[in-house]
Each structure stands twice: as C-alpha cells, then as structure tokens.
Amino acid sequence: MTGLTSITFRTLTADKIISLCRNAGVDGIEWGGDVHVPPAATDEKDAVLKSVAQAQSVAKKTTEAGLRIFSYGSYYKLAANRTIPFDRIWANTLAVAEALHAPIIRVWAGEYGSKDAPPNYKARLVDELKKISQMAAEKNISIGLEYHRKTLTDTKESCLELLQTVNMPNVYTYWQPNPDITMNEQLAEIALLRDYICIVHCFNWTPGNIRHPMHPAKNVWKQYWMQLSKPDCPLLTEFVRNDKPRQFIADAQILKEITY
C-alpha cells in the first residue's frame, strides 16, 4: 500500500491533497495534526467540537474519494514540559483521531536523543506512554512512535528498548531512513524492528537533508521493502524535492512499482 503524509504539502488545503492523491493513484493518506486536522489547543468545549467537526469533514471527503486514512500524524510529544496535564492534551488528540477514524496515532518519543536524556526522563516518558496507549486502546486505536533523530527512538537499539519496556500491545513504531547512515545500517534497523513497524515514511535524502527524487533510489527502496517483508505496511511519501506536487506523483509511482 502507498500513500502520502499530508505534512508534505502544508500549504495545500485538504481538498487539494485529496485530489492530488487520487491523481497519483495512491491508496491513502496520513493526515497531519499541525495544519490539516489540528487538535484543540485547550479543552474548552467549543474548541474541541470545532476540531472534531473539522476532522469529521476531512474523513468524509477522504473516504468518499476512495482513499484510506492510514493514520493521524500528531505532534504530541511525550514527557514534554506543559502547563496543562498531559491527559487533557492527549484527550484532544485522541478526539481528533477518533473523528478521523484513524487506526494509528503518530506520537513523538520526547525531545531528547537517547544519549542526552536527563536522569529519570525515560521513566517519566514510559509511564506517560503507557497511560496514553491505554486511553487509545479503549478507542481501538494504536500508537506509532515517530522514528526520528533527537528523540528516544533515534537508534534501533533505543527504539527497541523503549518498545519492550513499555510492552503494550497497541504500541508500535514508524520507520524512516536516516540520511546520515549507510544502506546496510538502514537494513539492520528494519531487521531488528520489523515486528514493531506499522508505517514507513519514504523519501530520498542525502546527508544534510538534501532532497532528491525517488527514482535514483528505487533499488535501495526495493531492498528496504524486501527486508521489511510486510505487504500490509503502508509506504507513505514524506517530503519531496522542491515541495512540488508533480514530484510527489513521480515518487509515488516508484513506490507503487516496488510494492505492487
């Protein structure tokens, strides 16, 4: 399965993203929580109802266009310093995901790299992750941790340790390539985390986060796909060269050739 994470085109409306995905012939969308379907910033009733109504509208348009909703790409950060209790913030995120009919919510594993986290930081993050995953499980929703530098999922070892420590049946991880490591190291990440990977974010970057078309990396991505060996795991385009919609269409074709 192939798709798009909507944050690739933050300047486009939800309607235009849906049209673009139909033109590209992909299967579905991960809707982002920063622009297209943001959660309420407070738990004031009118704000929550407004965010839920927007999510319901986007969900209806997506499914009517024949597209799946793969996930809700939230920007909820675990163990963040907040003035509002985390469960109230999370409730707003969960309300939007439920209105979207999103089966997975993407969550960020904190704000520190695994080697830089302060004492007791991981324990606090694990405790919070267990609590929000339980709240999500009550809605039949899973958690997918963003696999990213400068978080506690910045290496395959730290990611696996976190997943095993939390040990919740609805907690998984995303995967995406790190442009600063080799292809063999990427393959080793997939091999170690395979059983936990729920969604893959796809792009072709070189060190320094320089963006390139997917076509030159087709054989590399074919190896990633074979290593993953999970036909039902969505491959979602995230970021394209020069932020051009036509580049997404070309990149999506490469992913379709790999997976179909």
Number of C-alpha atoms within 10 A of each C-alpha: 17 26 28 29 23 29 20 18 22 14 13 16 13 20 12 12 24 23 14 18 24 18 11 21 16 23 20 26 25 26 30 22 22 14 16 21 27 23 30 21 12 13 15 9 9 11 15 19 17 15 21 25 16 17 25 19 15 21 22 13 15 24 13 10 14 12 19 19 21 27 26 30 27 24 17 19 20 24 21 15 10 8 6 10 9 18 13 12 17 18 18 22 27 23 20 28 30 21 18 25 19 22 18 27 30 25 21 22 29 22 17 18 18 20 12 12 15 10 8 8 15 19 14 13 20 18 14 17 24 17 15 18 22 19 17 25 16 9 14 14 22 25 27 27 31 29 26 19 14 17 24 31 27 19 19 20 14 16 26 19 14 20 20 12 13 18 13 16 13 17 25 24 23 22 26 19 23 21 17 13 11 11 16 12 14 19 18 15 22 23 15 15 19 17 13 21 20 23 24 22 19 25 25 25 20 13 10 8 11 10 17 18 18 25 16 11 14 17 13 15 22 16 15 21 20 14 16 20 14 13 12 11 17 22 28 26 27 20 23 24 18 10 14 12 18 14 17 25 19 15 23 25 18 20 24 17 10 17 17 8
